[in-house]
Amino acid sequence: MATPGVAVLLSWLSCCGWALWRYSSNSPNYLIFSTRSTIKLEYEGTAFSEWSVPESCSIQDKRSPRTELRCSSPGFQAIKPIVTGPEEEERNLYVHDSYTCFLWYFRVSNLFHNLTQIISIWIYDPENADPEELLWKAEEPSLHSIVLSKQLAIMGQKPTIHTVLQRKTYFPYEDQRKGIWHILVPMTSDDVIKEIKGNQVIFQDCFVANMLFLLTFPLATISENPGSLPISSPAGSQLMSSWMACVPSYVVVVTDMETFQTNDSFRTWTKIRVPRNSLRDSERQNVTGVSLSRDGIYFLINGFLYLKNHHSFRKLGKKQNLPSGIIGIKSRKWCWVKYMFKNKGRRSRMVVWTENEIYLGYSSFKYFQVGTINELKSLLNVSPAATLRIHNVEYSAHPVELAVFLSYCTTCTVTKKICMVIYNEDLRQWVFQDFALDIPIDSFLVPHFLFSSMPELILRDRHKIYYCYQNFTVTGIVQTTAGHGNLSLLSDNSIIHDIFTDYYGNILVKMENNIIFFFKINTRDAVKLHVWLSDTTKTLFMLGTSGEIYLLNAFNNGTIQALEYPLNLEIQSIAFKTEDTCPYFAFHNNIFRRFYILDKRDILRLWAQIIYPENVGLYIILETYGPQILEIKEYLHYEIALGYSIKTMALVFSQSINYEAVDDYFKLQNDNTGSVLVNLRPSEYSKMCPASHWVFQISVGCDITKSILVKGSSRNSCLPYDFSYVIDKSYLRGRPSKNLEVKHNWDVYGCPMRLHVSEKFQPVLQLFNDSGHMEDIPVNFLVWEIHGRDDYSFNNTMKQSGCLNEAQTWKSMTELNKHLPLEEAWGPENYKHCFSYAHGKPGDLNQPYEIINSSNGNHLIWPLDHSGMYVFRVKILDPNYSFCNLTAFFSIETYGVISRPSGYLVASILFILMLLFCSILVLSYFRFMTIYRQCIYEPLNKPQGKPKQK
């Protein structure tokens, strides 16, 4: 991808007489830049003579402006072109001695019918790859890649995909075929950072490098309709862009000729155009702001907001609660996939403001006003005679905060003062910050919040950069090697165009003539990097699909080109001249997530380690920002070996608040929940340090992914079906006048568990989250029959359970809380145990004990005279177990009862039997009398008659 892009740009530059030189490699993002790599040198201009390279490097043709270079020795290699006229700058390129030679190549196929993605993976060698593979346009591996992949597969190589955020692993679902492995992963929008890893298999003394990439739920770009017209910024203006915070490859860029959109970091792109007659030409060419969201692309034109999506292009106004006279729009820059809201609400997607009002935008085109200039004036206690205006607005690195910069002055002739207030969307509160800056009356500041725990930002005007570090306690102007802070003086009087910051603390300042300055978070001086682009090219820094920085260039013919930018190599080259080194060798930690959530009883254990030269005296700094709701314990371990000092900080985050039997349970919970941003950083670092800090969030509260289930109540144990049954009125609470007909909903209550009436039952509660089973719950819980049955009991009495006073029961708690529904009458908020004389009162301890846990031996028991269907709800009772209201349903069907017949039925049967018996006796009597008569009146032996004669 790099080589053709450079060729296109340089061929365009050749017509303009601009002389510069650069380098490239076949490896994407300069991932492999070693003694095995081919370094391609290219010079554009008319003054070229030859290349000056070290003796350890072999050059293909030193007199050709475009040639190839290989360096057999690792280390810094001084390279520059020799030209007639002014001397060209020299670069010191660092060539690694690495055993990593091969890379993973992947293609993604989307299966929308089951919301999955098939990732086809093979191995390729950048030095022997086909052009299609180098451009990342190959649909299948080349012959060389097929052979390489098969050979490594025979030796045991197999790729797996690991997700960075949720720590999941996916394996190939079939053996390699034709040199390709296939892995099936689910489409997701909250686990988008993935990494291809392989086994440690070596071939020809080379390993395969791991590959980090971004893969999200497919986001389609807006298609271009025939006959539509371009929409652009004013003629001669610089590029402006917007991207989705958690999907940086999904970008929209506005130039002074066209608007472009991409979903793959401009490997492919489409033009965004608007229907004819929807805007006047002067409006179409006057975009002054742009914001990208899932709803579409928002354009700011002449004080009004316009929305372009897949279906329409329309103007937003009073119907969406938006005013006229809008002067700015912004969307979030920093990604927090997970965050916690204490209050019921949602996080805004964008902010819109006028000189006097601020609006927050949400999904479905809903906008709400959150502040006016009069409200802010009263907050700041500004004199009524002062002029107060909204200067600028920006989202901070905090997931629910945004900053509003206000300008105020009295005479307003020479200077004005800039102050700042922060709005918390969760608490819906404005907080004034200890920040003030005097600037000229005609200056305009653009803020850029850095990725850190405490509010840290830089602000730029046309010539200078102001820094505010460590919660506004360290402020000043970024200096240069020339001893001043005016960047224009070092860039041919050009002005600042844009500032790019990333998650690693890198800060790039791009001037309008494409001179680039670099510094790091918490550093106070910037260095000028080598010239990489022509001063006439309009360009912008962007973040790619693999987390790399690239440059997007816009040309006068209405096309754009994405070019990789070797930031680390350029920094190393400058640092070699300035002899700038990192004060430590390594900064490690075991923080694998950006977001941790702590429930009651949870303990989070982390560590960080710094390795540095002996006697330097570095240490690790822990910074937190947010409510004081965590107990933090630090344990330090220090060791020295062979001139190296190693300091390890072990951290334990927890809470030790007892929520049992308090006056206001819910208030105490609310006061001790929230989000805390944590930052770990070395005490010293420089621009050469690869990782300067690590930021993560700890939220204390309910983990919404948690749920409980009763063991054995799975929906998979029966066929899904709904049915109805009738509960006799004598088995219901309150003894109503009618029987109750109930419908059993299988989706809610699951499959009934069948138990014999003589079988006791103790529910076993299991805790789950999005990763699966966590534990079997050991603490107290309650059960109650949701349809009002009370024909069950418990086998333990209060006395058998060890109570000293009468324990709480459903009867006592419902009488105490008659104003509440049954499910809210008793819970962790009002639970008091019976094992102390301090709680409760003496009473009948032979009553059933209605609280169950895994160790108290308490069971549900059933009536022996009838069977029935019971639907129970279970609730955690222990106030110190979870912030979540953990409940679950389970159902039980009892059987095995021989029903007792009624007295009427028995009497009837006896009567029938007696009647039948008497009837038989009577019939027997008459039959006997008949036989008796025959025996009396008829002789037993009749005389035989004489035979008749014939």
ZAMISE-247699 format. One record per residue (C-alpha): x negated, z, y; residue in one letter. Coordinates in steps of 0.2 Angstrom, whole numbers, padded with zeros to 4 digits, always signed. Example, Ala and Ser with C-alpha at 12.3 -4.5 7.8 and 13.67 -1.06 7.14 Angstrom:
REM ZAMISE-247699
-0062+0039-0022A;-0068+0036-0005S;
***
This chain:
REM ZAMISE-247699
+0000+0000+0000M;-0014+0004+0012A;-0024-0012+0011T;-0011-0025+0015P;-0004-0014+0029G;-0021-0013+0037V;-0023-0031+0035A;-0007-0035+0044V;-0011-0023+0058L;-0029-0029+0060L;-0023-0048+0060S;-0012-0043+0074W;-0025-0034+0084L;-0037-0049+0083S;-0027-0059+0095C;-0027-0045+0108C;-0046-0043+0109G;-0046-0025+0103W;-0061-0019+0093A;-0060-0005+0081L;-0065-0001+0063W;-0057+0008+0049R;-0058+0011+0030Y;-0046+0012+0015S;-0046+0014-0004S;-0035+0009-0018N;-0029+0026-0022S;-0013+0031-0013P;-0015+0044+0001N;-0034+0044-0002Y;-0030+0055-0017L;-0046+0049-0026I;-0061+0046-0014F;-0076+0048-0025S;-0092+0040-0031T;-0081+0029-0043R;-0070+0023-0028S;-0071+0007-0019T;-0071+0010+0000I;-0065-0005+0009K;-0072-0007+0027L;-0064-0018+0040E;-0069-0022+0058Y;-0059-0032+0070E;-0068-0039+0086G;-0081-0052+0091T;-0096-0041+0093A;-0099-0037+0075F;-0117-0039+0068S;-0118-0029+0052E;-0114-0013+0043W;-0125+0003+0044S;-0123+0012+0028V;-0134+0025+0018P;-0146+0019+0005E;-0136+0028-0008S;-0122+0017-0005C;-0121-0001-0011S;-0112-0014+0000I;-0105-0030-0005Q;-0110-0040+0011D;-0116-0030+0025K;-0114-0044+0037R;-0096-0047+0033S;-0083-0038+0045P;-0073-0035+0029R;-0082-0029+0014T;-0082-0016+0000E;-0093-0001-0002L;-0098+0011-0016R;-0108+0027-0015C;-0116+0033-0030S;-0121+0050-0022S;-0108+0063-0017P;-0108+0071+0000G;-0106+0065+0018F;-0110+0047+0021Q;-0114+0040+0038A;-0106+0023+0041I;-0103+0013+0057K;-0103-0005+0062P;-0118-0012+0072I;-0112-0022+0087V;-0118-0030+0102T;-0113-0021+0118G;-0106-0003+0118P;-0110+0007+0102E;-0096+0010+0090E;-0092+0027+0084E;-0100+0033+0067E;-0089+0041+0054R;-0096+0054+0041N;-0085+0051+0026L;-0086+0064+0012Y;-0087+0056-0005V;-0082+0068-0019H;-0091+0069-0036D;-0075+0070-0046S;-0070+0067-0064Y;-0052+0063-0059T;-0050+0044-0060C;-0033+0040-0066F;-0016+0042-0058L;+0002+0043-0063W;+0014+0030-0058Y;+0033+0032-0059F;+0049+0023-0056R;+0066+0031-0054V;+0083+0025-0061S;+0099+0033-0055N;+0113+0036-0067L;+0128+0041-0056F;+0140+0043-0071H;+0132+0059-0076N;+0122+0063-0060L;+0105+0061-0068T;+0089+0051-0065Q;+0077+0043-0077I;+0059+0044-0072I;+0049+0031-0080S;+0030+0036-0080I;+0014+0028-0085W;-0005+0030-0081I;-0014+0017-0071Y;-0032+0016-0064D;-0032+0012-0045P;-0048+0002-0047E;-0041-0009-0060N;-0023-0010-0056A;-0012-0025-0052D;-0008-0028-0034P;+0011-0023-0037E;+0005-0006-0043E;-0006-0004-0028L;+0009-0008-0017L;+0021+0004-0028W;+0032-0011-0031K;+0029-0013-0050A;+0044-0012-0061E;+0033-0010-0077E;+0015-0007-0081P;+0002-0020-0080S;-0007-0025-0096L;-0022-0014-0091H;-0011+0001-0088S;-0001-0001-0105I;-0018-0001-0114V;-0024+0014-0104L;-0008+0024-0107S;-0007+0020-0125K;-0025+0026-0127Q;-0022+0042-0118L;-0006+0045-0128A;-0016+0043-0144I;-0028+0057-0138M;-0013+0069-0134G;-0008+0065-0116Q;+0010+0067-0112K;+0017+0070-0094P;+0029+0084-0089T;+0039+0086-0073I;+0038+0103-0065H;+0049+0108-0050T;+0040+0118-0037V;+0055+0128-0030L;+0065+0133-0045Q;+0050+0132-0058R;+0059+0121-0070K;+0050+0110-0083T;+0056+0093-0090Y;+0049+0084-0105F;+0050+0066-0111P;+0065+0063-0121Y;+0057+0051-0133E;+0040+0045-0138D;+0030+0033-0128Q;+0036+0015-0129R;+0026+0000-0122K;+0015+0012-0112G;+0030+0021-0104I;+0036+0039-0105W;+0054+0043-0100H;+0060+0059-0093I;+0078+0064-0088L;+0081+0075-0074V;+0097+0081-0065P;+0101+0074-0047M;+0098+0089-0035T;+0097+0092-0017S;+0089+0110-0018D;+0075+0107-0030D;+0067+0091-0023V;+0049+0095-0024I;+0042+0089-0041K;+0025+0087-0049E;+0020+0076-0063I;+0007+0085-0074K;-0002+0080-0090G;-0012+0088-0103N;-0031+0090-0100Q;-0036+0074-0110V;-0052+0065-0105I;-0055+0047-0108F;-0071+0038-0102Q;-0076+0055-0093D;-0060+0054-0083C;-0045+0064-0081F;-0027+0060-0074V;-0023+0068-0057A;-0007+0078-0055N;+0005+0070-0043M;+0017+0079-0031L;+0032+0069-0025F;+0049+0071-0017L;+0064+0067-0027L;+0081+0071-0021T;+0099+0066-0023F;+0100+0047-0019P;+0104+0045-0001L;+0109+0027+0004A;+0104+0019+0020T;+0117+0011+0031I;+0119-0008+0028S;+0118-0021+0042E;+0134-0030+0045N;+0133-0049+0049P;+0135-0052+0068G;+0131-0035+0073S;+0119-0032+0088L;+0103-0021+0089P;+0103-0004+0097I;+0087+0002+0105S;+0078+0013+0117S;+0074+0007+0135P;+0061-0006+0137A;+0044+0000+0136G;+0048+0017+0129S;+0039+0025+0115Q;+0046+0027+0097L;+0058+0042+0094M;+0063+0048+0076S;+0073+0060+0067S;+0073+0065+0049W;+0082+0077+0037M;+0073+0093+0036A;+0073+0095+0017C;+0072+0076+0014V;+0058+0070+0026P;+0058+0053+0017S;+0075+0050+0024Y;+0071+0044+0042V;+0078+0035+0057V;+0066+0027+0070V;+0072+0020+0087V;+0061+0007+0095T;+0063-0003+0111D;+0069-0017+0101M;+0078-0011+0085E;+0083+0005+0076T;+0076+0007+0058F;+0082+0018+0044Q;+0073+0022+0027T;+0076+0033+0012N;+0058+0031+0004D;+0046+0034+0019S;+0047+0016+0025F;+0042+0007+0008R;+0059-0001+0011T;+0070+0000+0027W;+0085-0007+0035T;+0090-0011+0053K;+0104-0001+0061I;+0115-0011+0072R;+0132-0009+0080V;+0147-0021+0081P;+0149-0033+0095R;+0159-0027+0110N;+0157-0009+0105S;+0144-0006+0119L;+0138-0015+0134R;+0121-0022+0133D;+0114-0009+0146S;+0121+0005+0134E;+0114-0003+0118R;+0097-0003+0126Q;+0097+0015+0133N;+0096+0027+0118V;+0088+0043+0124T;+0090+0054+0109G;+0093+0052+0090V;+0098+0064+0076S;+0100+0060+0058L;+0112+0070+0046S;+0122+0068+0031R;+0137+0063+0042D;+0127+0048+0049G;+0116+0044+0064I;+0119+0051+0081Y;+0114+0042+0096F;+0113+0049+0114L;+0118+0036+0126I;+0121+0039+0145N;+0127+0057+0142G;+0138+0053+0128F;+0136+0055+0109L;+0139+0041+0097Y;+0140+0041+0078L;+0135+0027+0066K;+0139+0029+0048N;+0143+0018+0033H;+0161+0015+0039H;+0161+0014+0058S;+0153+0016+0075F;+0162+0027+0087R;+0160+0038+0102K;+0163+0057+0101L;+0171+0066+0115G;+0185+0079+0118K;+0193+0076+0101K;+0177+0083+0093Q;+0176+0097+0107N;+0161+0088+0115L;+0158+0087+0134P;+0151+0072+0144S;+0134+0074+0153G;+0125+0078+0137I;+0106+0078+0141I;+0099+0082+0124G;+0102+0083+0105I;+0091+0091+0091K;+0092+0093+0073S;+0082+0105+0062R;+0064+0102+0057K;+0059+0115+0045W;+0067+0116+0028C;+0075+0131+0020W;+0084+0126+0005V;+0090+0144+0003K;+0094+0157+0016Y;+0107+0171+0018M;+0121+0173+0029F;+0127+0192+0031K;+0143+0187+0040N;+0154+0173+0033K;+0149+0157+0041G;+0138+0142+0040R;+0123+0135+0048R;+0123+0122+0061S;+0116+0105+0058R;+0112+0100+0076M;+0113+0107+0093V;+0119+0097+0109V;+0117+0103+0127W;+0121+0099+0144T;+0113+0107+0160E;+0126+0121+0158N;+0133+0122+0141E;+0126+0123+0123I;+0136+0117+0107Y;+0132+0118+0089L;+0137+0104+0077G;+0143+0106+0059Y;+0148+0095+0045S;+0164+0085+0047S;+0161+0082+0066F;+0165+0100+0071K;+0157+0106+0087Y;+0158+0124+0095F;+0152+0130+0111Q;+0140+0145+0109V;+0134+0148+0127G;+0136+0144+0145T;+0124+0145+0159I;+0134+0159+0167N;+0133+0169+0151E;+0115+0167+0150L;+0113+0171+0169K;+0121+0188+0166S;+0110+0191+0150L;+0094+0188+0161L;+0100+0198+0176N;+0095+0183+0187V;+0099+0184+0206S;+0115+0175+0210P;+0105+0165+0223A;+0094+0158+0210A;+0096+0141+0202T;+0097+0142+0183L;+0098+0127+0171R;+0095+0123+0153I;+0078+0115+0152H;+0077+0112+0133N;+0083+0118+0116V;+0074+0118+0099E;+0077+0125+0082Y;+0064+0138+0077S;+0056+0140+0060A;+0068+0154+0056H;+0083+0148+0046P;+0097+0154+0057V;+0089+0154+0075E;+0087+0142+0089L;+0078+0144+0106A;+0085+0139+0123V;+0072+0137+0137F;+0079+0140+0154L;+0072+0135+0171S;+0076+0145+0186Y;+0069+0145+0204C;+0075+0151+0221T;+0068+0139+0234T;+0064+0126+0220C;+0051+0116+0230T;+0034+0119+0222V;+0036+0128+0205T;+0049+0134+0193K;+0049+0148+0180K;+0053+0144+0161I;+0060+0158+0151C;+0067+0159+0134M;+0082+0166+0124V;+0085+0165+0105I;+0102+0163+0097Y;+0105+0170+0080N;+0119+0160+0071E;+0122+0174+0058D;+0123+0188+0070L;+0130+0177+0084R;+0119+0186+0097Q;+0108+0181+0111W;+0091+0190+0113V;+0080+0188+0128F;+0061+0185+0124Q;+0046+0191+0133D;+0041+0174+0138F;+0038+0167+0155A;+0029+0152+0161L;+0026+0145+0179D;+0026+0126+0180I;+0027+0113+0193P;+0044+0109+0199I;+0044+0091+0192D;+0036+0095+0175S;+0046+0095+0159F;+0041+0105+0144L;+0044+0099+0126V;+0043+0114+0113P;+0037+0113+0095H;+0040+0128+0085F;+0027+0130+0071L;+0030+0135+0053F;+0027+0154+0054S;+0036+0170+0051S;+0036+0176+0069M;+0041+0165+0083P;+0025+0154+0087E;+0026+0138+0097L;+0017+0125+0107I;+0024+0117+0122L;+0018+0100+0130R;+0020+0092+0147D;+0012+0075+0151R;-0006+0081+0150H;-0008+0099+0143K;-0002+0109+0128I;+0003+0128+0130Y;+0001+0139+0115Y;+0011+0155+0111C;+0006+0164+0096Y;+0010+0180+0087Q;+0027+0183+0094N;+0022+0178+0112F;+0008+0191+0113T;-0006+0177+0113V;-0003+0163+0126T;-0014+0150+0135G;-0018+0132+0136I;-0026+0123+0122V;-0044+0119+0127Q;-0055+0104+0123T;-0074+0101+0120T;-0075+0096+0138A;-0071+0114+0143G;-0054+0110+0150H;-0036+0108+0144G;-0032+0091+0152N;-0030+0079+0137L;-0027+0064+0148S;-0045+0065+0155L;-0052+0063+0137L;-0040+0048+0133S;-0042+0036+0147D;-0028+0045+0158N;-0015+0042+0145S;-0001+0055+0143I;+0005+0064+0128I;+0018+0055+0118H;+0021+0066+0103D;+0015+0081+0093I;+0016+0082+0074F;+0016+0098+0064T;+0017+0102+0046D;+0019+0116+0034Y;+0000+0119+0032Y;-0003+0123+0050G;-0010+0106+0055N;-0006+0100+0073I;-0009+0082+0078L;-0007+0077+0096V;-0004+0058+0099K;-0007+0051+0116M;+0003+0035+0122E;-0013+0025+0119N;-0015+0032+0102N;-0029+0044+0105I;-0027+0058+0093I;-0032+0076+0095F;-0031+0089+0081F;-0030+0108+0080F;-0023+0122+0069K;-0010+0135+0071I;-0017+0151+0079N;-0033+0141+0086T;-0035+0138+0104R;-0046+0122+0105D;-0043+0104+0100A;-0055+0091+0094V;-0053+0072+0097K;-0052+0062+0081L;-0059+0045+0078H;-0049+0030+0085V;-0038+0023+0072W;-0026+0012+0081L;-0025+0000+0096S;-0019+0007+0112D;-0006-0006+0113T;+0002-0002+0096T;+0017+0009+0097K;+0016+0022+0083T;+0022+0038+0076L;+0016+0051+0064F;+0028+0054+0049M;+0029+0064+0033L;+0029+0054+0016G;+0037+0056-0001T;+0021+0065-0007S;+0019+0077+0007G;+0006+0066+0015E;+0005+0061+0033I;+0007+0042+0037Y;+0008+0032+0053L;+0023+0021+0057L;+0018+0006+0068N;+0031-0005+0077A;+0027-0023+0082F;+0033-0034+0096N;+0041-0046+0083N;+0054-0032+0078G;+0046-0027+0062T;+0038-0010+0057I;+0023-0006+0045Q;+0019+0011+0037A;+0001+0015+0035L;-0008+0029+0026E;-0018+0040+0037Y;-0033+0050+0029P;-0031+0066+0040L;-0043+0076+0029N;-0057+0064+0029L;-0055+0061+0048E;-0056+0080+0051I;-0071+0082+0039Q;-0080+0068+0049S;-0078+0076+0065I;-0082+0094+0059A;-0098+0087+0051F;-0104+0083+0069K;-0097+0099+0077T;-0104+0109+0062E;-0087+0118+0061D;-0085+0127+0045T;-0071+0137+0037C;-0076+0156+0037P;-0070+0158+0019Y;-0071+0149+0003F;-0054+0151-0004A;-0037+0159+0000F;-0026+0162-0015H;-0009+0170-0019N;+0004+0170-0032N;+0018+0166-0020I;+0027+0152-0029F;+0043+0151-0019R;+0048+0150-0001R;+0063+0161-0004F;+0065+0177-0013Y;+0081+0188-0014I;+0081+0206-0018L;+0096+0216-0025D;+0097+0234-0027K;+0084+0241-0038R;+0074+0225-0037D;+0055+0226-0034I;+0045+0211-0029L;+0026+0211-0033R;+0015+0199-0025L;-0004+0197-0021W;-0016+0188-0010A;-0034+0186-0011Q;-0048+0179+0000I;-0066+0175-0005I;-0079+0174+0009Y;-0098+0176+0012P;-0104+0193+0011E;-0105+0203+0027N;-0093+0192+0036V;-0079+0205+0037G;-0063+0195+0034L;-0047+0203+0029Y;-0029+0198+0025I;-0015+0200+0038I;+0003+0204+0034L;+0016+0199+0047E;+0035+0202+0046T;+0049+0196+0057Y;+0066+0202+0055G;+0076+0219+0052P;+0066+0234+0046Q;+0075+0234+0029I;+0061+0233+0017L;+0048+0246+0010E;+0031+0238+0009I;+0017+0246+0000K;-0001+0238+0001E;-0015+0241-0011Y;-0032+0234-0007L;-0046+0230-0020H;-0063+0225-0014Y;-0078+0218-0024E;-0095+0210-0020I;-0104+0199-0032A;-0118+0187-0030L;-0116+0186-0011G;-0097+0183-0012Y;-0085+0196-0005S;-0068+0196-0013I;-0053+0206-0005K;-0037+0207-0015T;-0021+0213-0007M;-0007+0218-0019A;+0010+0220-0011L;+0026+0229-0017V;+0043+0225-0008F;+0058+0236-0012S;+0072+0247-0006Q;+0075+0265-0010S;+0091+0269-0002I;+0104+0279-0011N;+0122+0271-0009Y;+0131+0284-0020E;+0144+0296-0012A;+0140+0290+0006V;+0153+0291+0021D;+0153+0272+0024D;+0147+0262+0009Y;+0150+0245+0017F;+0142+0249+0033K;+0127+0256+0025L;+0125+0240+0014Q;+0127+0229+0029N;+0114+0239+0039D;+0102+0237+0025N;+0104+0218+0021T;+0097+0203+0030G;+0082+0191+0029S;+0064+0195+0033V;+0051+0182+0036L;+0034+0186+0029V;+0017+0178+0034N;+0001+0181+0025L;-0015+0174+0034R;-0033+0177+0035P;-0040+0187+0050S;-0050+0172+0055E;-0050+0153+0051Y;-0054+0137+0059S;-0049+0119+0060K;-0058+0116+0043M;-0048+0128+0033C;-0036+0119+0021P;-0023+0133+0020A;-0022+0144+0035S;-0007+0154+0031H;+0008+0156+0019W;+0026+0159+0025V;+0040+0164+0014F;+0057+0173+0016Q;+0063+0189+0008I;+0082+0191+0009S;+0090+0208+0004V;+0108+0206-0002G;+0119+0198-0014C;+0112+0184-0025D;+0127+0173-0026I;+0120+0165-0042T;+0123+0181-0051K;+0138+0184-0062S;+0143+0195-0077I;+0151+0191-0094L;+0157+0201-0108V;+0147+0197-0124K;+0158+0188-0136G;+0170+0182-0123S;+0163+0164-0123S;+0175+0149-0120R;+0166+0140-0134N;+0173+0151-0148S;+0191+0143-0148C;+0199+0127-0143L;+0205+0126-0125P;+0223+0130-0124Y;+0236+0140-0113D;+0250+0150-0121F;+0263+0162-0116S;+0268+0179-0123Y;+0280+0194-0118V;+0274+0212-0115I;+0287+0225-0119D;+0293+0235-0103K;+0289+0251-0112S;+0270+0246-0112Y;+0269+0243-0094L;+0263+0254-0079R;+0278+0261-0070G;+0290+0257-0084R;+0299+0242-0076P;+0317+0238-0081S;+0312+0221-0088K;+0300+0214-0100N;+0285+0204-0093L;+0282+0186-0098E;+0264+0181-0096V;+0255+0165-0096K;+0237+0166-0103H;+0226+0154-0093N;+0211+0149-0104W;+0200+0142-0090D;+0201+0160-0082V;+0202+0172-0096Y;+0193+0163-0110G;+0196+0165-0129C;+0204+0181-0134P;+0193+0192-0146M;+0203+0197-0161R;+0201+0216-0166L;+0210+0226-0179H;+0220+0240-0172V;+0209+0253-0180S;+0193+0245-0172E;+0186+0253-0157K;+0178+0242-0144F;+0165+0244-0131Q;+0162+0229-0119P;+0144+0224-0118V;+0141+0217-0100L;+0127+0203-0098Q;+0120+0198-0081L;+0116+0180-0078F;+0109+0170-0064N;+0105+0151-0062D;+0090+0153-0073S;+0101+0161-0087G;+0102+0178-0095H;+0094+0192-0086M;+0099+0208-0094E;+0112+0218-0103D;+0119+0229-0090I;+0116+0248-0093P;+0126+0256-0079V;+0143+0262-0077N;+0158+0250-0076F;+0177+0250-0076L;+0190+0241-0085V;+0209+0239-0082W;+0222+0228-0089E;+0227+0215-0076I;+0245+0213-0081H;+0249+0232-0080G;+0248+0237-0098R;+0243+0255-0101D;+0246+0257-0120D;+0227+0259-0123Y;+0215+0273-0121S;+0197+0279-0122F;+0190+0288-0137N;+0179+0300-0126N;+0186+0315-0116T;+0179+0321-0100M;+0173+0336-0109K;+0164+0326-0122Q;+0156+0315-0109S;+0148+0331-0101G;+0159+0332-0085C;+0158+0349-0076L;+0173+0344-0065N;+0188+0333-0068E;+0182+0315-0067A;+0190+0301-0057Q;+0203+0291-0066T;+0214+0276-0062W;+0229+0287-0060K;+0220+0299-0047S;+0212+0284-0038M;+0228+0274-0036T;+0237+0289-0030E;+0223+0293-0017L;+0223+0274-0011N;+0241+0269-0012K;+0238+0257+0003H;+0226+0247-0008L;+0229+0235-0022P;+0224+0241-0039L;+0208+0232-0040E;+0202+0239-0024E;+0207+0257-0026A;+0192+0262-0037W;+0174+0255-0035G;+0157+0258-0031P;+0162+0262-0013E;+0171+0278-0018N;+0163+0283-0034Y;+0158+0301-0037K;+0152+0307-0053H;+0159+0322-0062C;+0142+0330-0068F;+0140+0341-0053S;+0150+0355-0046Y;+0148+0347-0029A;+0160+0333-0033H;+0178+0335-0039G;+0187+0350-0044K;+0191+0360-0060P;+0204+0352-0070G;+0210+0347-0087D;+0194+0340-0095L;+0203+0335-0111N;+0209+0319-0102Q;+0202+0302-0107P;+0185+0298-0098Y;+0189+0281-0091E;+0171+0276-0087I;+0160+0266-0099I;+0142+0262-0100N;+0130+0256-0114S;+0124+0273-0119S;+0139+0285-0117N;+0148+0280-0133G;+0165+0278-0124N;+0176+0264-0132H;+0193+0257-0129L;+0205+0262-0143I;+0222+0254-0147W;+0239+0260-0152P;+0242+0260-0171L;+0260+0257-0170D;+0260+0240-0163H;+0248+0225-0159S;+0247+0216-0143G;+0237+0204-0131M;+0227+0213-0118Y;+0218+0204-0103V;+0205+0215-0095F;+0195+0214-0079R;+0178+0223-0078V;+0169+0229-0063K;+0152+0237-0060I;+0155+0255-0054L;+0137+0260-0051D;+0134+0260-0031P;+0115+0257-0034N;+0116+0242-0045Y;+0120+0227-0035S;+0126+0221-0017F;+0137+0209-0027C;+0155+0213-0032N;+0152+0209-0050L;+0168+0207-0060T;+0173+0197-0075A;+0188+0194-0087F;+0190+0196-0105F;+0205+0196-0117S;+0208+0205-0133I;+0221+0202-0147E;+0224+0216-0159T;+0231+0214-0176Y;+0234+0224-0192G;+0250+0234-0189V;+0263+0235-0202I;+0279+0236-0191S;+0290+0251-0195R;+0309+0246-0199P;+0323+0253-0189S;+0335+0266-0196G;+0350+0255-0195Y;+0341+0242-0205L;+0336+0255-0218V;+0354+0262-0219A;+0361+0245-0221S;+0349+0241-0235I;+0353+0257-0244L;+0372+0254-0242F;+0370+0237-0249I;+0360+0244-0264L;+0373+0258-0267M;+0387+0246-0266L;+0378+0234-0278L;+0375+0248-0290F;+0393+0255-0289C;+0399+0237-0292S;+0388+0235-0307I;+0395+0252-0314L;+0413+0247-0311V;+0410+0230-0319L;+0401+0238-0333S;+0415+0250-0336Y;+0429+0236-0337F;+0418+0226-0348R;+0416+0241-0360F;+0434+0244-0360M;+0438+0226-0365T;+0426+0228-0379I;+0433+0244-0385Y;+0451+0238-0385R;+0445+0224-0396Q;+0437+0236-0408C;+0453+0247-0409I;+0467+0234-0411Y;+0458+0221-0421E;+0450+0224-0438P;+0432+0223-0439L;+0433+0213-0455N;+0447+0201-0456K;+0453+0196-0474P;+0448+0179-0478Q;+0462+0166-0480G;+0466+0156-0496K;+0459+0139-0495P;+0472+0125-0493K;+0475+0114-0508Q;+0474+0096-0507K;
***
